[in-house]
């Protein structure tokens, strides 16, 4: 196992990795920006290194500064968390060149899966069904028009190097397609440095379902079940749960094992997530692979009992997987708590947390977990993502988990900034969510919030 690990991230995921390192007896060093120097997660770590000013491009996205921090603090490995440099193939390659272990997959696999159109081609080649659309990146607007005419409207333009809803446009006809192509290409160029797009048939009423995968360097690959991530706002997830209300044990085993084998054959290593879109006829189409730890990984941990961050560290240290058969027990729901005002277009609301009390659930058979790095007196900076915590609840079945989650939402106290806590109360109390009959378009049409 490593002696020291540099954590190249911030907020709740930095705190999460610090705790996993501590449990394994590994020294943790946090790379932080100037504005985060006195943040709670920095205080939790064994050491810290300031890597630059508040702007992410001058600190958390500065690969050279992160590598220098690892060498300066004598760290043998770097955990990138999620976001920032976590799916940057060039950074992973530079780590390897400098003899520092990147806690994630090889650079070649990150590069392959990061090109969404190439990823579709690759996984279609090993037997996964993909959404009808272009064969690779489009040559331009005329190419998009030809493909759309073949598969029929509505269609979806997506950035080849994208994610998080950036560089994505829904097009109902040719006029929207031509306008959307220009907009999406410009947005993709700005966000990812790559304006290329690909096109897919729009699956209406689809459900976003993803499988958690672990692969080691010895050729072992397994899945840890699926997560349902269909409660979304503009392609940004708000609530995740495991297991999915629409995936049975047979599908879970058959598709999960097939996905794990396919990813393992690509030479994948470490944790990853393979995402699918399920249509109204229950067909599962491969969408993309995220070559990192997911924000929603705690729901998988709650139903499997597997510490995914500890497994990442073990795999990166060349230890083989020793989990055996992984079974899912009970049901878990995660709610992303953001410092935003949902009733004002989800406008971010940074500022000081005047008072804070963590969630508590008293009912029998319910476990509550609060993954966060906030406290009373902490000032949320305006420079980064607005997520300030994740509330995760586990119970014996889905109804009990929802009841426990509502109790937890009533008990949590965050004063000083607006948050999405009240929105989550409305969502979980809604009969459509309670019935499990929702899809990726539900929130936009529910009338529960202006999206």
MOGIUR-V276083 format. One record per helix or strand of 3 or more residues. SS is the DSSP state (helix for helix, strand for strand). FROM is the first residue (numbers start at 1). TO is the last residue. If there is no record, write none. Layout:
[[SS FROM TO] [SS FROM TO]]
This chain:
[[strand 4 7] [helix 11 24] [strand 27 33] [helix 34 36] [helix 40 44] [strand 47 52] [helix 56 58] [helix 63 72] [strand 77 79] [helix 89 97] [helix 107 114] [helix 116 124] [helix 141 151] [strand 155 159] [strand 169 171] [helix 174 192] [strand 197 201] [strand 207 215] [strand 221 233] [strand 236 242] [helix 249 265] [strand 270 278] [strand 284 290] [helix 297 304] [helix 308 316] [strand 331 338] [helix 342 344] [strand 355 357] [strand 367 372] [strand 387 395] [helix 398 411] [strand 413 415] [helix 421 429] [helix 431 435] [helix 442 446]]
